[in-house]
Amino acid sequence: MTNKDDAIRIRELAKQHNILFGESIPLIASENVLSPLAKELLLSDLGSRYAEGLPGKRYYQGNFYVDQIEILTTELAKKLFRTDYVDVRPISGTNANQAVVFALSHPGDIITTVPLASGAHISSAKFGTVGFRGLNPVNYPFDVETMNIDVDLASKLIRLIKPKIALFGQSVFLFPTPLRELSDALQEADSYVWYDGAHVLGLIAGKRFQDPLREGAHVISGSTHKTLPGPQRGIILGNPKDEEMWEKIQRAVFPGVISNHHLNTMAALGVTLAEHLEFGESYADQVIRNAKRLAQELHTLGFKVLGEKVGFTESHTILVDVKDQGGGRKVAEDLEKANIILNMNLLPYDDQSKPRNPSGIRIGTQEVTRIGMKESEMVEIAGLIKEVAMDKKDPVKVKEKVKELKRQFMGVKYCFHENFDPYRYIELV
Ligand SMILES: *Cc1c(COP(=O)(O)O)cnc(C)c1O
């Protein structure tokens, strides 16, 4: 094999990957597809350039157009999230979290967090960003019935330990966080209120989830590629306690945790924000309708969908206990053989130290919605999941039905140039 063969092999594998996703039902709750305009910008020369600092205060030459793009992207984010405090430079959600943690805390401080098994992200764990900053995470009591933080017990905890930072937001995010209900305790404790909206940013922007900046959060961090259907990147939004807090955050972003900030994905983010201003509300609306319908249908078919007493979900995400069907790992692997792509997930009552053998699967409706699926397709998807996970039909046979369904949904919606195939591989040479 020559070096060129290896290069071509990598391209072939990437093409195969595109084909795989073009023939699959994508249900990973943290993924999405780009609009054609956003995708085009990823290939622009911006992706080869450097910009450090802020527009007008750069360290390199050549940023004449970059500055204008960054200013416009920032303005669009201000408009979409209705705040004057925006930093669009973090290059991922975790990177945004690093900046927040570094800005607002010192080693030894206490941070309150949702338990990992109840859906928190690894960056909030002892072995993640929070732990690497030397913080001591203390978990809120979590109620499995309502799939949310227990307000009474959490208020007592916050008043007792007065955390430097109270962190909210999850990777399994079924219901809005009771920020208003916790606000008295948070004010008494004088905590920084930090909302990690990585998963639900597109729903917040679409005015269909909650409005953390108006419910007591001082800062929101997030990924820009989950329910906000943009490039893989991060963002920080503020309603800071004081100007000093926001300055600390911006300094923590640069030069704290980034130098260059990947200008092609920034431009793609700008386009995504403009498209979300135009289509975000109807998109978020349909995402949540689809999640509710899929949850209801899975429940009707006999699956144990969490949050039954509270309507299963108010977001893009559904959590299903598949212990009786062989556990999360087995079910997720069998579904993959049928081209239904989702992930195993810990449930609140699982042993947190055994993330490789959880009882649950997590399902997200944001990508299938983005390509135009509605409630009737959710019913079909539930049926296909049942055939594999419950009826134990041969996944390879079910795969043909999956491909058939997917073939009818090969164009991106909720953007300025609809019906572009997001799974198409674009060849340059
Ligand atoms: C996905 C996620 C992140 C991290 O985002 P990346 O962009 O993958 O780094 C942070 N917090 C939560 C709650 C998440 O779900």
The ligand as an SDF file (V2000), in Angstrom:
LIG
                    3D

 15 15  0  0  0  0  0  0  0  0999 V2000
  -22.8310   17.3010   24.6350 C   0  0  0  0  0  0  0  0  0  0  0  0
  -22.7230   17.9510   25.9590 C   0  0  0  0  0  0  0  0  0  0  0  0
  -21.6080   18.7080   26.2950 C   0  0  0  0  0  0  0  0  0  0  0  0
  -20.3400   18.7190   25.4740 C   0  0  0  0  0  0  0  0  0  0  0  0
  -20.4280   19.1280   24.2320 O   0  0  0  0  0  0  0  0  0  0  0  0
  -19.3190   18.8300   23.1280 P   0  0  0  0  0  0  0  0  0  0  0  0
  -19.7020   19.8240   22.1130 O   0  0  0  0  0  0  0  0  0  0  0  0
  -19.5070   17.4040   22.7470 O   0  0  0  0  0  0  0  0  0  0  0  0
  -17.9760   19.0600   23.7360 O   0  0  0  0  0  0  0  0  0  0  0  0
  -21.6240   19.4060   27.4780 C   0  0  0  0  0  0  0  0  0  0  0  0
  -22.6660   19.3400   28.3080 N   0  0  0  0  0  0  0  0  0  0  0  0
  -23.7460   18.6000   28.0350 C   0  0  0  0  0  0  0  0  0  0  0  0
  -24.8760   18.5860   29.0030 C   0  0  0  0  0  0  0  0  0  0  0  0
  -23.7980   17.8680   26.8700 C   0  0  0  0  0  0  0  0  0  0  0  0
  -24.8610   17.1020   26.6200 O   0  0  0  0  0  0  0  0  0  0  0  0
  1  2  1  0
  2  3  1  0
  2 14  2  0
  3  4  1  0
  3 10  2  0
  4  5  1  0
  5  6  1  0
  6  7  2  0
  6  8  1  0
  6  9  1  0
 10 11  1  0
 11 12  2  0
 12 13  1  0
 12 14  1  0
 14 15  1  0
M  END
$$$$
